[in-house]
């Protein structure tokens, strides 16, 4: 069965469960932060629902790549900051190419690059890496272990189907995205 297939020394079920937990946690953290910044309730996902998968992708990518450095917090901070910034850059470039917009805008932040990267976020990614390796990933693992495997399979499958449908719908509605706070429309002809 696909759920038991091993990838990076971990079965697909756990990778999927961790992905959804990080995607939901990321949505909460970013939505709260942006709500404070914009002084109004702000949904930072592009779909209806508390899911922001760039956090799931970023967290798992950083976790699996940097796992050999676990316990070496200075290296984790530096490499985590650079690695997550690289993921953010690549995702931004893909979004610009295929949707004409980036779903965040750092243009007003000091030391930003094209509004898609900024020093503040890079420093935060390093801190998040330390938090993840210091205690968060252990909490995510403990949380997912409390859910029965059968329930976890169903939840993971339902979340995946829901997200794919909602994401495709959101992509089809990209023309309305420029009205969302924090969305940066770009001219893809300049690429």
N, C-alpha and C positions, 0 to 999 in steps of 0.2 A: 504494500500500500504506500502511496506517495507520502503520507504523514510520517512514516518511519525512515524515509530515505535520509541519509546523513549528508550534510553540507557544512563544511568548516568544523567538523566534529560535533555538530548539533543536528538533531532531527528537524525536518521541515515543519512539523507541528509547532515546536517551541520557537523556531525562527518566526513563523507566522504570528503566533500569539504575542511574542515580544514586539514585533512590528506594530501590531494594532495598539498595544498599550502605549508605546512611545508616540505613535501618531496621535492618539487621543490626549496624552499628557502634553505633547507639544502644542496642540490646538488650545488647550486650556491656558498654558503659560503665555503663549503669544496673544491670545484673545484678551486676557487680563491686562497684559502689558500695553497692548495697542488701545484698549478701552481707556486706560489711564491717559495715554498720550493724546488721544483724540477727544477725551472728556465725554465720551458716549460709548454705549455698548457696541462693540465691534466684533464681527465674526471674521476671523482670519482664514478660514477655509474657503475654498471656492465652491463648496457644495453645502447643502443644508445638512447640518449635523456636525458633531464635534470631532472632525477628522482632518488632520493636516499631515499627509504621508511623507512630506519631505523630512519630517522629524523622525519617522520610523526608518526611512532609508538612511538618513544621516547617522542616527544613533547606532544602527546595526553595522553599517559600514565602518564607522570609527571603532566600534567594539571589536569586531572580528579582525580588523587590520592591526589595532593597537593592543590586543590581548597579550601578546608576548611582552609588552612593556608594563604590564600590571604591577603596581607597587612603586614604579619609578615616576613619581608625580611631576617632576620638572619636565622630563621628556614627554610625558603624557600631555601636559599643558601645551607645550610648544608645538608638538606634532599634531595634537588634537585640534588646536586653533588653525593651523595651516591646512590640515586635511579637510576639516569642515568648511573652511573658506573656499577651498578648491571645489568641493561638492556644490556649495552655493553658487559659485561662478558657473560651473558646468550646467547646472539646472537652469540658471538665468539665461544662459546662451541658447539652450534648447527651447525654453519658453519663448524667447524673443523670436527665434526662427520660425516656430510653428504656430504661435498664437498672436504675435505682435505686441505682447505685453509681458511684464514681469510683475508678479503678485506681491512685490514689496518695493519700496522706494527709499533709498538712503541719501537722496540728493541733498537733503537739508542737514545731513550729518557731516561733521568735520572729517577730513581725510577719507573721503569716499572715492570710489572708482566707478564712474558712469552710473552712479546711483544704485548699483547692484551689489557692491561690496563696501564695507566701511571698517575702520579700525575698531570702533566700539563693538561691532558684532564679532569680529575676529577674536578680540580679547574675551568676549562672552563665550564663544565656542570653546576656547581653552578651559574656561571655568566649568562649563557644562561637562567637558570631558572628565575633569577631576571629580565632579559630583557623580557622574555616571559610574566611574570606576571605584570611587570611594564608598558609595552606598546605594545609589539608585538602581543599578542593574541587579544587585542582590534583592532589592525590594520588588523589582519587576519579576524576577524569577520566582520569588516566594509567592507573589500574587497569582501568577499563572499556574503554579502548582496547586493552589487551593481550588482551582476549577477542575472538575472532572474532565478527563481527556475527551469523552464523548461530547460533553457540552462545549468544550473548547473547539472541537472539530466543527460543530454546527455553527458556533459563533463566528469562527474564522471564515468559514465558507459564506455565511450570510453577510458579514462585513465586506468581504471581498466582492461579492456580487453587487451589493448595494453601492459600494464605492465606484466600481467600474461603470455602472449605469449612470450614477450621478456625475462622475467625471466626464464621461462622453457628453452628457447633456450640458454641462458647464462649458466644455470646449465649444460646443455648437452655439453657445450664447456669449462668446467672448466679446461681441460688440457691446454688451452691457457692462462689461467689467470695468471700463474706465470710470464708471460712476461709483465704484467701491473705494472706500478709503484705503490709501496705501498702495493702490495699483498704479504702476507706471507704464503708460502706453509708450511704445517706441516705434521708430520708423525702421522697419526691417530692411528697407532698401539701402540703408547706410552700412549694413554688415558686409 
